[in-house]
Amino acid sequence: MSRSFPMPQAFVSPDRIRSLFTEAMSQMYRAEVPQYGTLIELVADVNAGCLKNDPDLRDRLARAGELERIDVERHGAIRLGTADELFTIRRLFAVMGMQPVGYYDLSVAGVPVHSTSFRPIDEAALNVNPFRVFTSLLRLELIEDEGLRGEAEAILAKRRIYTPRAVALIERHEQKGGLTETEATEFVAEALETFRWHGEATVSADTYKRLHDAHRLIADVVSFKGPHINHLTPRTLDIDAVQARMPERGITPKAVIEGPPRRHCDILLRQTSFKALEEAIAFSDDDGAIQGRHTARFGEIEQRGVALTAKGRALYDQLLASVRGEVQVGAGGAKAGAYDDELAARFKALPDSWDELRRADLAFFRYSATSAGIAAAVGSTLPGDPEALITSGYLAFTPIVYEDFLPVSAAGIFQSNLGTDQQQNYATRSNRDAFEAALGATVQDELALYAERQAASLDSALAALGLAGLPLKTVA
């Protein structure tokens, strides 16, 4: 008599787990920060209007496979306190198919952290759900007061920000190579606890004040049970419209939009936000709980443009630095108008057409064979020069969206939501080696990832035109 055994359950894809987590995170944050729901509704209205009024934009997004991802696209941000916390968060995000990309030194703008972005890197995975989390590690060595630094280290050493079950499921994923649907659902619920807001501080009111006086962000990282998600960001197609309409919904935006100015051809990343919430917290004092207030969590909106090459990024950095050197926005938004005007004027030096950006090797593009090109390739040999193919209408190109972050912009958002719009410039104190040692891995080079995607798309397009393997001139 034969015995039957239950079939093993199949593993679900990392894309599926990432989508489950994104939805759960969004629901949690909407419940914790009601204005986030209002912001999502505003962004949805603006995006719908953009797609209705700009058929070319809709077509370009559709051709690039990006149209479906707009409504689900989010990024979050957390701030960790120890190397062990960073090491484990890398393993947690790996379950969702997210890898560390880029190193960001925010000390250049007066914020005592360095960071990376966990995100999917495969184009197909990005188009399913491009969820990314900007993850920062507190740099305790930048706390000048040695006594306070030691106290902060001792406080952080005692906390455990991951549930035992979350760690067990991470280990199971590493050992077995995946999670079943049931395990994935449980993993999402357990992982979410790391990002949940806790209104009870783990320090006394006096300790909180001393940490706060050193830097507000230090108090935010050290004083609580875990690294509560401090914002969750939808992607808009017109950030200027969102910025202008936020007051209509009872939301006060920050004074300036971070990043490049408004352009016909969007580049990199533009970001704005509403001021951080002032939330009630309870301090753990010897003589009983003492009520206090804390500001950390806020709403943010982003608009993403084309990824720039190393050459394009160098020009961007040069132009931005020249503006910030001349006009700095003061506390409360003073000189915001002058800053915006100067930004627009200086950035005229960066071409504002897709073809100019491509020809000057300033931005990355995805190439594809056109139907006319495929038809022309039947029975004839096409020219082995991408420029000639583009001119003939046989080869098309669309911008590759920038999936990453800008350190000065990130610091500007952080500063604004720690109580001021004042812009500051500091000398860099980068320590990438220490960050990667804590991470337990080398961060991916974002420029190399974009270059690989561009090259792969060109190879695929040329193969479709019957030109695979031919010696070709490089794309301009």
Secondary structure, 3 states (H helix, E strand, C coil): CCCCCCCCCCCCCHHHHHHHHHHHHHHHHHHHCHHHHHHHHHHHHHHHHHHHHCHHHHHHHHHCCCCCCCCCCEEEEEEECCHHHHHHHHHHHHHCCCEEEEEEEHHHHCCCEEEEEEECCCHHHHHHCCCEEEEEEECHHHCCCHHHHHHHHHHHHHCCCCCHHHHHHHHHHHHHCCCCHHHHHHHHHHHHHHHCCCCECCCCHHHHHHHHHHCHHHHHHHCCCCCCCCEEEEECCCHHHHHHHHHHHCCCECCCCECCCCCCCCECEEEEEECCCEEEEEEEECCEEEEEEEECCCEEEEEECECECHHHHHHHHHHHHHHHHHCCCCHHHCCHHHHHHHHHHHHHHCCCCHHHHHHCCCECEEEEECHHHHHHHCCCCCCCCHHHHHHCCCEEEEECECCCCCHHHHHHHHHHCCCCCCCCCCCCCCCHHHHHHHHCCCCECHHHHHHHHHHHHHHHHHHHCCCCCCCCCCCC
